[in-house]
Amino acid sequence: MEVFILLIVQPGKEDEVYEILKDRPEVKEIYKVYGDYDILIRVEVPNIKALDEFHDGVLRGIPGIEMTETLIASSYGGR
């Protein structure tokens, strides 16, 4: 399953969070973005249980992440 996760990060912690997440095998794309959110990641996991493990076991353990919003893709962008 493909998931997009929007992150709000403490000011000044964006680079640290980016560096931690960029090498995670579940993270297929990562971007620093402007606007209400600071980082956008595209995550691929096999199922909801794996998403729970990534969210609770990885994201919640990274200092500086204040809030996340998870968007589960209902279809793929291909033609």
C-alpha positions as CSV (number, residue, x, y, z in Angstrom):
1,M,0.0,0.0,0.0
2,E,1.1,3.5,-0.8
3,V,0.8,6.2,1.9
4,F,1.7,9.9,1.9
5,I,2.6,11.3,5.3
6,L,2.8,15.0,6.0
7,L,5.0,16.1,8.9
8,I,5.2,19.2,11.1
9,V,8.6,19.5,12.6
10,Q,10.0,21.7,15.3
11,P,11.7,24.7,13.8
12,G,15.4,24.0,13.1
13,K,14.9,20.2,13.2
14,E,13.9,19.8,9.6
15,D,17.4,18.7,8.4
16,E,17.8,16.2,11.3
17,V,14.4,14.6,10.6
18,Y,15.1,14.5,6.9
19,E,18.4,12.7,7.4
20,I,16.9,10.1,9.6
21,L,14.0,9.3,7.3
22,K,15.7,9.4,3.9
23,D,17.5,6.1,4.4
24,R,14.5,4.2,5.8
25,P,13.5,1.3,3.4
26,E,9.8,2.2,3.7
27,V,10.4,5.8,2.6
28,K,10.4,5.9,-1.2
29,E,10.4,9.7,-1.6
30,I,11.0,12.5,0.8
31,Y,10.7,16.3,0.3
32,K,11.1,19.4,2.3
33,V,8.0,21.5,1.5
34,Y,6.7,25.0,2.1
35,G,3.3,25.7,3.7
36,D,1.6,24.3,6.8
37,Y,3.8,21.1,6.7
38,D,7.6,20.8,6.7
39,I,8.2,17.4,5.2
40,L,6.3,15.1,2.9
41,I,7.2,11.4,2.6
42,R,5.8,8.7,0.3
43,V,5.9,5.4,2.1
44,E,5.3,1.9,0.8
45,V,4.3,-0.8,3.2
46,P,2.6,-4.2,2.6
47,N,-0.4,-3.7,4.9
48,I,-2.0,-1.7,7.7
49,K,0.0,-3.5,10.4
50,A,3.3,-2.5,8.8
51,L,2.0,1.1,8.6
52,D,1.2,1.0,12.3
53,E,4.7,-0.3,13.0
54,F,6.2,2.4,10.9
55,H,4.1,5.2,12.4
56,D,4.3,4.1,16.1
57,G,7.8,2.5,16.0
58,V,9.7,4.9,13.7
59,L,7.9,8.3,13.4
60,R,7.0,8.6,17.1
61,G,10.6,7.8,18.0
62,I,12.1,10.7,16.0
63,P,12.8,13.8,18.1
64,G,11.4,17.0,16.5
65,I,8.3,15.6,14.9
66,E,5.4,17.5,16.4
67,M,2.5,16.2,14.2
68,T,1.8,13.9,11.3
69,E,-1.1,13.5,8.9
70,T,-1.4,10.2,7.0
71,L,-3.1,9.9,3.6
72,I,-3.7,6.4,2.4
73,A,-3.7,6.3,-1.4
74,S,-6.9,4.8,-2.8
75,S,-5.5,4.5,-6.3
76,Y,-2.2,5.0,-8.1
77,G,-1.4,8.0,-10.3
78,G,-0.4,5.9,-13.3
79,R,-2.5,6.0,-16.5
